[in-house]
Amino acid sequence: MDSRILIFITTTLAVVAAAIIGVAVGTGEYLFPMLAVLAILAVLLIAKPEISVFFTVCLFASHLNAPGLPGQFGLYEIAAMSALLAMVIVVVFKRKIPLNFGIAHWLLFGFCLILFLVGFYRGFGLRFLGSSLWGGYAYIKIFLAAALVLAIPLVNMPATLWRWAILAMGLLSFIPLGADFLSLAGVRLGYINLFVQASGVFSSDFTAELGESVDRITSAGTTAQALLLTLLALVPSRKIFEPRSLWVSIALILILLLSFISGFRLMTASIILVTFIVILLQRALTLNRIVVGTIGCLVALGLVYQVADALPPSMQRAISWLPGVQISQSASIDASATVSWRLELWQEATKSIHDYLWVGRGLAFDGDTVLRSISFGTSSIDWALVIGAFHNGYLSLIILTGLPGLIIGIALIIAVVWRHWRFDTRPWNNPQLLMAHQAFLAMTTSWLIIFLTIYGDIGPVFPMYFFYWAVMEALYKADERESAIGAHSDSPLRRDDYSNLE
């Protein structure tokens, strides 16, 4: 067909469709416009399925929302669902599933089956389906993230797009932080939540008697983690020690300061741990760098100790774990009270283990009990027990999923890290993909350590953990396709060779 005829037909159809959609919107009929948008998206997914993966990665840390989306669903969840649809399209057209299944995948299937059976027995808590329980979106987010472990590597995207997707993920992570600062400035949280799932500013009541509050900004910590992940995925860790790349060290310091602003000691510790793991993975430690790094850390610590008592309360709380540091009484009390609170919470939580040893309690909870606890000022420990926020990985697994869930869940998160540490030792064709894989592997390893030692709740941790796993699988698969860079070369990439990534 003559291209001019094709252009004429396409333009005519577009004009007619635009007129029909305009009339429909003007008369208040939104069904046809919605169907038209869905049809366009379906065509895009068929033509370019990798678009869904690109936006899923971009939006992961954005917390962007849109008016009308149900519950805790945001644009990231919508993008993730489009990635699942793209996976179905790819499987239908290619008629095969070219994935490298391992023991971690079978453990994932087993864990999801246990979680589904527990939810089926105890109730899923999906209120839009008529349930009297709350918390059903926790199930959806875990199952959706688990499905991404299959979808993202299968659909995937070219190696050149991964760099831009990860960069966009880091930049968009500023959005929830900005939303929380707007909340601090007096903008109503209800208006903000129309477009951003803002967490708000959390103030504990441990220092109420002193008349002071120590605010904690969760989004500052999550933004710091996303920025660190982006920095380490795009820049070799050796540049931290190079004077000519001073901007890398400055960026790392700013990320660390952002974790201080969050007020969470765990965020600061994770920033340090992830950076150290990446340096080990990239074999960037030399005697000179150890000396330079040690001197730099000592100077930074000295500055922190000098100005500690002049920092904002949230920053003082974040550094309260440093021995002998001089901080305000309110920050010190708030930090120590949190430890006591967790110990008391764990003591109370262990009393219910025998009730849910074989069949877990599930992720759903009684919303009326939560409302009554707020109305009558019930202690925060009772509130945490009701919603299942145990702040302990072992208690969260055994109480919410039972002993089978504990065993398979722990085995699963360990198997993921073991699988990708082995992948990291294999020859890679694309140094940029390898570097990104090492950054995500370091973040996943740090969260494994944190979950098994300091903090862990299934609801917030497992969806994030599965997303990191999905990205690592996709990066490894994308590298396998990079035959032009060195897949058939006699000289595969050395583990410490990042010289071409200037």
DAQUI-V411563 format. One record per residue. N is the residue number from 1. NEAR is the number of other ideal C-beta (glycine too) atoms within 8 Angstrom. D_CENTER is the distance of its C-alpha to the mean C-alpha in whole Angstrom. Layout:
BEGIN
((N	NEAR	D_CENTER) (N	NEAR	D_CENTER))
END
This chain:
BEGIN
((1	4	49) (2	5	49) (3	6	46) (4	6	48) (5	8	48) (6	9	45) (7	8	44) (8	8	46) (9	8	45) (10	8	41) (11	8	42) (12	8	44) (13	8	42) (14	8	39) (15	8	42) (16	8	43) (17	9	39) (18	8	38) (19	8	42) (20	9	41) (21	11	37) (22	8	39) (23	8	41) (24	12	39) (25	10	37) (26	6	40) (27	6	41) (28	5	38) (29	8	37) (30	8	34) (31	7	34) (32	10	35) (33	11	33) (34	8	30) (35	8	31) (36	10	32) (37	8	28) (38	8	27) (39	8	30) (40	8	29) (41	9	25) (42	9	27) (43	8	29) (44	9	26) (45	14	24) (46	7	27) (47	5	28) (48	6	25) (49	12	22) (50	12	20) (51	10	20) (52	14	17) (53	17	15) (54	12	15) (55	10	14) (56	15	11) (57	14	10) (58	12	11) (59	14	10) (60	10	6) (61	12	6) (62	14	10) (63	14	10) (64	13	14) (65	12	16) (66	9	19) (67	6	23) (68	3	23) (69	10	20) (70	4	20) (71	6	19) (72	6	15) (73	8	15) (74	14	14) (75	11	14) (76	12	11) (77	11	12) (78	11	15) (79	13	14) (80	14	13) (81	9	16) (82	13	18) (83	15	17) (84	12	18) (85	11	21) (86	16	22) (87	13	21) (88	8	24) (89	11	26) (90	11	26) (91	11	27) (92	7	30) (93	6	31) (94	7	31) (95	5	32) (96	5	30) (97	6	26) (98	5	26) (99	10	23) (100	4	24) (101	5	23) (102	8	23) (103	7	23) (104	12	19) (105	10	20) (106	9	22) (107	12	21) (108	12	18) (109	8	21) (110	10	22) (111	14	19) (112	11	19) (113	8	23) (114	14	23) (115	14	20) (116	9	22) (117	8	26) (118	16	25) (119	14	23) (120	7	27) (121	8	29) (122	10	27) (123	10	26) (124	12	23) (125	16	23) (126	9	23) (127	11	25) (128	6	26) (129	7	27) (130	4	30) (131	11	28) (132	7	29) (133	13	26) (134	10	22) (135	12	19) (136	15	19) (137	9	16) (138	12	14) (139	14	16) (140	10	15) (141	12	11) (142	16	12) (143	11	15) (144	13	13) (145	16	10) (146	11	13) (147	10	15) (148	15	13) (149	14	14) (150	10	17) (151	15	17) (152	16	15) (153	13	17) (154	12	20) (155	14	20) (156	11	19) (157	11	20) (158	7	22) (159	12	21) (160	6	22) (161	10	20) (162	16	17) (163	11	18) (164	9	18) (165	13	15) (166	14	13) (167	10	15) (168	10	14) (169	17	10) (170	13	11) (171	8	14) (172	12	13) (173	14	10) (174	8	14) (175	11	14) (176	17	13) (177	12	15) (178	9	18) (179	13	18) (180	16	18) (181	8	21) (182	10	22) (183	13	22) (184	7	24) (185	6	26) (186	4	28) (187	8	26) (188	5	26) (189	9	22) (190	6	24) (191	7	24) (192	13	21) (193	10	19) (194	7	21) (195	8	19) (196	12	16) (197	10	14) (198	14	15) (199	9	14) (200	7	18) (201	9	19) (202	9	20) (203	8	23) (204	11	24) (205	6	28) (206	10	29) (207	13	31) (208	7	32) (209	4	36) (210	8	36) (211	4	35) (212	8	32) (213	9	28) (214	16	25) (215	10	22) (216	13	19) (217	14	16) (218	11	13) (219	14	12) (220	15	13) (221	14	12) (222	12	8) (223	14	10) (224	15	12) (225	14	9) (226	13	8) (227	13	12) (228	14	12) (229	15	11) (230	13	13) (231	13	16) (232	15	16) (233	10	15) (234	11	18) (235	9	20) (236	9	22) (237	11	22) (238	10	26) (239	9	26) (240	13	25) (241	9	28) (242	8	30) (243	4	32) (244	4	32) (245	10	28) (246	7	28) (247	6	26) (248	12	23) (249	10	24) (250	8	24) (251	10	21) (252	12	19) (253	9	21) (254	8	20) (255	13	17) (256	12	18) (257	9	20) (258	13	17) (259	17	16) (260	13	19) (261	12	19) (262	17	16) (263	14	19) (264	11	16) (265	11	18) (266	10	15) (267	15	13) (268	14	16) (269	10	17) (270	13	13) (271	14	14) (272	9	18) (273	10	17) (274	16	14) (275	14	17) (276	8	20) (277	12	18) (278	13	18) (279	11	22) (280	8	23) (281	10	21) (282	14	23) (283	7	26) (284	12	26) (285	7	28) (286	6	32) (287	5	35) (288	7	35) (289	11	31) (290	9	31) (291	8	34) (292	9	32) (293	10	29) (294	8	31) (295	8	33) (296	9	30) (297	8	28) (298	8	31) (299	8	32) (300	9	29) (301	9	29) (302	8	33) (303	8	31) (304	11	29) (305	11	32) (306	6	34) (307	8	32) (308	13	30) (309	8	32) (310	4	32) (311	11	28) (312	6	27) (313	15	26) (314	14	23) (315	12	23) (316	15	26) (317	15	24) (318	15	21) (319	15	24) (320	13	26) (321	6	25) (322	10	27) (323	3	31) (324	5	33) (325	10	31) (326	6	33) (327	12	31) (328	9	32) (329	6	33) (330	12	31) (331	13	28) (332	10	29) (333	11	30) (334	14	27) (335	12	25) (336	9	27) (337	11	28) (338	10	24) (339	8	25) (340	8	28) (341	11	26) (342	10	24) (343	8	27) (344	9	28) (345	13	26) (346	12	25) (347	8	29) (348	9	29) (349	13	26) (350	8	28) (351	6	31) (352	10	30) (353	11	29) (354	5	32) (355	6	32) (356	13	29) (357	8	29) (358	6	30) (359	7	28) (360	13	25) (361	10	25) (362	12	22) (363	15	19) (364	15	21) (365	13	24) (366	9	27) (367	10	26) (368	7	30) (369	9	29) (370	13	26) (371	8	28) (372	9	31) (373	12	30) (374	9	29) (375	6	32) (376	6	34) (377	5	32) (378	8	31) (379	5	29) (380	7	26) (381	10	26) (382	9	27) (383	12	25) (384	12	22) (385	12	24) (386	11	24) (387	9	21) (388	15	20) (389	7	18) (390	13	19) (391	10	17) (392	11	18) (393	12	17) (394	10	20) (395	12	22) (396	13	19) (397	14	19) (398	15	23) (399	13	24) (400	14	21) (401	14	22) (402	13	25) (403	8	26) (404	9	25) (405	16	22) (406	12	22) (407	8	23) (408	12	22) (409	12	18) (410	12	19) (411	9	21) (412	13	18) (413	11	15) (414	9	18) (415	12	19) (416	13	16) (417	12	16) (418	9	20) (419	11	20) (420	14	18) (421	10	20) (422	8	23) (423	10	22) (424	11	21) (425	6	25) (426	6	26) (427	5	28) (428	11	26) (429	14	27) (430	13	25) (431	11	24) (432	11	21) (433	16	19) (434	12	20) (435	15	19) (436	14	15) (437	16	15) (438	13	16) (439	13	13) (440	14	11) (441	15	13) (442	14	14) (443	13	10) (444	15	10) (445	11	14) (446	12	13) (447	13	11) (448	12	13) (449	9	16) (450	12	14) (451	12	14) (452	9	18) (453	5	19) (454	6	18) (455	9	15) (456	14	14) (457	12	13) (458	13	13) (459	13	12) (460	6	8) (461	12	8) (462	10	9) (463	12	7) (464	10	4) (465	14	7) (466	14	9) (467	11	7) (468	12	7) (469	13	11) (470	14	11) (471	11	11) (472	14	13) (473	12	16) (474	14	16) (475	13	17) (476	13	19) (477	12	21) (478	15	21) (479	14	23) (480	8	25) (481	8	26) (482	13	27) (483	7	31) (484	4	32) (485	7	31) (486	10	32) (487	9	31) (488	4	35) (489	7	36) (490	2	38) (491	4	36) (492	8	32) (493	11	29) (494	5	30) (495	7	27) (496	7	28) (497	8	29) (498	10	27) (499	5	30) (500	6	30) (501	9	26) (502	3	28))
END
